[in-house]
Amino acid sequence: MARPASRPTDPKPTDASSVSRAHATRGASLLVACALAAAPAALAQPLPSAAPEKVGMSSERLARIGKALNQDIEQGKLPGAVVLVARKGKVVYFDAFGFLDKPAGKRMPKTPSSASTR
């Protein structure tokens, strides 16, 4: 009886930084996929905005999002992002970071549909 041919496997990261980058890349991909899936729903009806503290969130902690994304953009981990955080039907954080087209110098516009306008 012949043995089935083995399938090639993906190379495994060998050091901690490679593993960390692989996880970060998967996480960023998942975040983008969720944003793209949610964009049509977000565009269907505009959400009212509110101060984060009015809906139980912290302005200081939400500000960490921008710091982390700007750091990743500066390090070349991602070109740009648009982030919208809502709670209890109210937008509490909405900002754009980095570039839509970095080689052309086109900044990321602050619109919910930015991720799908390439």
C-alpha positions, 0 to 999 in steps of 0.5 A: 500500500502506497503512502499518501504524499505529505503536504508541504507545511508553512515554515514556523517562526523560529524566534519570539519576535517572528512569532509576535509579528505573525500574531500581530499580522493575523490580529491586524488582518482580523481587525481589517476584516471586521471593519470591512464587514461592519462598514456597510452597517455603519453607513446605513444609519449615522450614529450619534456621538457621546463623551466616552464617560457618558457611556462608561468608557475612558477617554484616556484609555481610548487615546491609547488606540491612537498612540499604539497605531501611530507607533505601528505606522512609524515602525512600518507595521501598517500603512494606516487605519480608521478606527470607530468605537461605539458603545450603547449606540453612540460613537465615542472614538473616531479617528484616522491614522497614517496613509491610504496610499503611502507612496503617493502621500495620500493620507487616510481620510476620516470616513467609515468607508476609507478601508474599502476605497482602494 
